[in-house]
Amino acid sequence: MGESFIRWQSILINQLGFTNNLIIGLSIGVLGYLINFLQQVTILNCFQKFFFWIACISIIYSLTMGLKLVINRLDDFKITANIARKRETNKREGIEEDRKKVKEIGEKTWNLLIWQISTFFASLICTLVIILIEYGDKIT
């Protein structure tokens, strides 16, 4: 493989990890804000309750997808390392099956990342709606 491809693949792997970590960190921050908001506000109207629960479910789902993504990537790296070891020792048996697994895991990784980001933004929008309902009269 070309040096350029290997370099860009390394950058892609690093950016995937950075993005996953960023979304996990922001999700924990939003969840903390929601818990703090719930402690400060004495009464929530029905819309706020609805959006609060949607936000909580979405943020927990986002965190779950982020953790699954980490585990999925570890499996990917483990199988890829086995493929490299088999190639170096000329033990080719089972290498095609491992490559198929790695391809499936790679597709699953990207799907998990998309779900993680999507559910994070859904929870963020719900949180903003809750804030606007609560403080809308103070803003306008």
C-alpha positions in Angstrom: 0.0 0.0 0.0 1.1 3.5 -0.7 2.6 5.7 2.0 -0.1 8.3 1.3 -2.9 5.8 1.9 -1.4 4.6 5.2 -0.9 8.2 6.4 -4.5 9.1 5.6 -5.9 5.9 7.0 -4.1 6.7 10.3 -5.6 10.2 10.3 -9.1 8.7 9.6 -8.7 6.3 12.6 -7.5 9.2 14.9 -10.4 11.5 13.8 -12.9 8.7 14.4 -11.6 8.2 17.9 -11.6 12.0 18.5 -15.1 12.4 17.2 -16.4 9.5 19.4 -14.7 10.9 22.5 -16.0 14.4 21.8 -19.6 13.2 21.4 -19.3 11.1 24.6 -17.9 14.1 26.5 -20.6 16.4 25.2 -23.3 13.9 25.9 -22.2 13.6 29.5 -22.2 17.4 29.7 -25.8 17.6 28.4 -26.9 14.8 30.7 -25.4 16.7 33.7 -27.1 19.9 32.6 -30.4 18.1 32.4 -30.0 16.7 35.9 -29.0 20.1 37.2 -31.9 21.8 35.4 -34.3 19.4 36.9 -33.0 20.2 40.4 -33.3 23.9 39.9 -36.8 24.1 38.3 -39.6 23.3 40.7 -42.4 22.7 38.1 -42.2 21.5 34.5 -45.1 21.8 32.2 -46.2 18.9 30.1 -44.1 20.0 27.1 -41.0 20.3 29.2 -41.6 16.8 30.7 -42.1 15.3 27.3 -38.9 16.9 25.9 -37.0 16.1 29.1 -37.7 12.4 28.8 -37.0 12.4 25.0 -33.7 14.2 25.7 -32.7 11.8 28.5 -33.5 8.7 26.4 -31.7 10.1 23.4 -28.6 11.0 25.4 -28.4 7.6 27.1 -28.8 6.0 23.7 -26.0 8.2 22.3 -23.7 7.2 25.2 -24.6 3.5 24.7 -23.8 3.8 21.0 -20.5 5.5 21.8 -19.5 2.7 24.2 -20.5 0.1 21.7 -18.4 1.9 19.1 -15.3 1.7 21.3 -15.8 -2.0 21.9 -16.5 -2.5 18.2 -13.2 -0.7 17.3 -11.3 -2.9 19.7 -12.6 -6.0 18.1 -11.7 -4.5 14.7 -8.1 -3.8 15.8 -7.8 -7.3 17.4 -8.9 -9.1 14.2 -6.8 -6.8 12.0 -3.7 -7.6 14.2 -4.5 -11.4 13.7 -4.7 -10.9 10.0 -1.3 -9.1 10.0 0.2 -11.9 12.1 -1.1 -14.6 9.8 0.2 -12.7 6.7 3.7 -12.4 8.3 3.9 -16.0 9.3 2.4 -17.3 6.0 -0.5 -19.0 7.8 -3.2 -18.0 5.3 -6.0 -20.3 6.6 -9.0 -18.3 7.8 -7.6 -15.0 6.6 -10.5 -14.4 4.2 -13.0 -15.0 6.9 -11.2 -12.5 9.1 -11.2 -10.0 6.4 -15.0 -10.4 5.9 -15.4 -9.9 9.7 -13.3 -6.8 9.6 -15.3 -5.4 6.7 -18.6 -6.0 8.6 -17.2 -4.5 11.8 -16.0 -1.4 9.8 -19.5 -0.9 8.4 -21.0 -1.4 11.9 -18.5 1.2 13.3 -19.7 3.9 10.9 -23.4 3.0 11.6 -22.8 3.3 15.3 -21.1 6.7 14.8 -24.0 8.0 12.8 -26.5 6.8 15.4 -24.3 8.3 18.2 -24.2 11.7 16.5 -27.8 11.7 15.5 -29.2 10.8 18.9 -26.8 13.4 20.5 -28.2 16.1 18.3 -31.8 15.0 19.0 -31.1 15.3 22.7 -29.5 18.6 22.3 -32.5 20.0 20.3 -34.8 18.7 23.0 -32.7 20.3 25.7 -32.8 23.6 23.8 -36.6 23.4 23.6 -36.8 22.8 27.3 -34.6 25.8 28.0 -36.5 28.1 25.6 -39.8 27.1 27.2 -38.4 27.9 30.6 -36.5 31.1 29.9 -38.3 32.3 26.7 -40.1 35.1 28.5 -36.7 36.3 29.9 -35.1 36.2 26.5 -37.8 38.2 24.6 
